[in-house]
Amino acid sequence: MPIDRQLLEILCCPVTKQPLRPLSTDELAQINHQIAGGKITNAGNDSVTQALSEGLITQNGQRIYRIDDNIPVMLENESIPADQFGNL
């Protein structure tokens, strides 16, 4: 289920204070392909092993936040630096 538009309008990255947008289907596929390859770490330097079913990315394209059970996980150490993916 897509994230609620009203919630999306008030959320911002806790680090950069940038607004967020939902990841596209293509972006999710690219991210999950690299997660499956064991190549991705989060900002806490832990390996990301669980695929994303939904996610948010900052407007400046720097950080990705997963959405678990329709709840955005807005923790700095859990964010995924987007520079690991090339052009998203």
C-alpha positions as CSV (number, residue, x, y, z in Angstrom):
1,M,0.0,0.0,0.0
2,P,1.5,3.4,-0.9
3,I,2.4,5.8,1.8
4,D,-0.3,8.3,2.8
5,R,0.1,11.6,0.9
6,Q,-0.6,13.7,4.0
7,L,2.1,11.8,5.9
8,L,4.5,12.2,3.0
9,E,3.9,16.0,3.0
10,I,5.1,16.4,6.6
11,L,8.0,13.9,6.6
12,C,11.5,15.1,6.0
13,C,15.0,13.5,6.3
14,P,16.1,13.8,9.9
15,V,19.7,14.3,8.7
16,T,19.4,16.6,5.7
17,K,16.0,18.1,6.3
18,Q,15.2,17.4,2.7
19,P,11.6,16.5,1.6
20,L,11.1,12.8,0.6
21,R,9.4,11.1,-2.4
22,P,8.5,7.4,-2.8
23,L,10.9,5.2,-4.7
24,S,9.7,4.1,-8.2
25,T,9.3,0.5,-9.1
26,D,12.4,0.7,-11.2
27,E,14.4,2.2,-8.4
28,L,13.2,-0.5,-6.0
29,A,14.2,-3.2,-8.4
30,Q,17.7,-1.7,-8.8
31,I,18.2,-1.4,-5.1
32,N,16.8,-4.9,-4.3
33,H,19.1,-6.4,-7.0
34,Q,22.1,-4.9,-5.3
35,I,20.9,-5.8,-1.8
36,A,20.5,-9.4,-3.0
37,G,24.1,-9.3,-4.2
38,G,25.3,-8.4,-0.7
39,K,26.8,-5.1,-1.8
40,I,24.7,-2.6,0.3
41,T,25.4,-1.1,3.7
42,N,23.3,1.4,5.7
43,A,24.6,4.6,7.4
44,G,25.4,2.6,10.5
45,N,27.8,0.5,8.3
46,D,25.7,-2.7,8.7
47,S,25.0,-4.9,5.7
48,V,21.4,-4.5,4.3
49,T,20.1,-8.0,3.7
50,Q,16.3,-7.5,3.6
51,A,14.8,-6.3,0.3
52,L,12.7,-3.2,0.4
53,S,9.0,-3.5,-0.4
54,E,8.7,0.3,-0.3
55,G,11.0,3.1,0.3
56,L,11.5,6.9,0.4
57,I,14.4,8.9,-1.1
58,T,15.3,12.5,-0.3
59,Q,14.7,15.0,-3.0
60,N,18.4,15.6,-3.3
61,G,18.9,11.8,-3.9
62,Q,21.3,11.3,-0.9
63,R,19.4,9.0,1.5
64,I,16.9,6.2,1.2
65,Y,14.6,5.1,4.0
66,R,12.7,1.8,4.1
67,I,9.0,1.5,4.8
68,D,8.1,-1.5,6.9
69,D,4.4,-2.3,7.3
70,N,3.4,1.2,6.0
71,I,5.7,2.8,8.6
72,P,8.7,4.8,7.4
73,V,11.8,3.9,9.3
74,M,13.3,7.4,9.8
75,L,16.4,6.5,11.8
76,E,19.7,7.9,10.6
77,N,21.7,4.7,11.1
78,E,19.1,2.7,9.2
79,S,19.1,5.0,6.2
80,I,20.9,3.8,3.1
81,P,23.3,6.2,1.4
82,A,22.1,6.4,-2.2
83,D,25.6,6.9,-3.6
84,Q,25.9,3.1,-3.6
85,F,23.5,2.9,-6.5
86,G,24.9,5.3,-9.1
87,N,22.0,7.2,-10.7
88,L,18.7,6.7,-9.0
